[in-house]
Amino acid sequence: MAKIIINQDKCKGCFLCMSFCPKGLIRKSPKLNKRGLNFVEFDPTGECVGCMQCALICPDCCIEVYK
């Protein structure tokens, strides 16, 4: 099973990755980052397939995928 790491302080909250995750494992966090923005977080209870769509679509390269 793959997992992703999100740089939450770098995330600007565009939420593009949420739209592209085929398993719906990326969600909007209710917390704010250092920039005062809502960021995304990974749901570790799901089964990430490691498709890398989230990392490819992220305009700020905030997401790393590990298989």
N, C-alpha and C positions, 0 to 999 in steps of 0.2 A: 504494500500500500504506500502511495506517495503522500507527501505532506508539503505544505507551503509555509514560507516565512514571509511576513509582511512587515516592512519598515513603517511602523505606524506614525512616526514623527515626520516622515517624508511624504506620506499620503495626503493628498489634497481633497479627498472625498469626492472624486468624480463618479465613482460607483460603476464605471464601465466593466470592471472585472466581475461584478455581481451578475451582470447580464450575460456574460460569456461562460460562466461556470456551468457545465452540463449537469452537475450534481447539486447545485445550489448550496455549496459549502462556504460561500463567502457572504458575510452579512454586515450590515451597517452597525457600528458600535455606538452605544448611547454615550460613551465617553468622548472627551475632546483630547486632541493631541497638543503638543507645545505651540502649534500655530493657531489653536482655538477652533480647529475644524473636526467634524466627525470623520473618523477613519473607518476602514473596513477591517474585519477580523475573520480568521479562519475557524470553522467549526471542526474541531479535531475528532468529534464523535462519528463523523461521516467517513465514507470511503473515497478519498481522492484518487482519481485514475491517472493523474500525472499528465494530463493532456497539454499543459502549459499555455492554454488559451488566456488565462488570467495574466500571466507574466508577459505574454506577447502584446496584449492590448493595453497594458498599463503605460500611460504616457510619461510617467516619471520613474519607471523601472524600480518600483517599490516592492516587487514580489519575486521571490526565489522559489523554485520548485525542486524538490528532492525526491527522487524515485528510489 
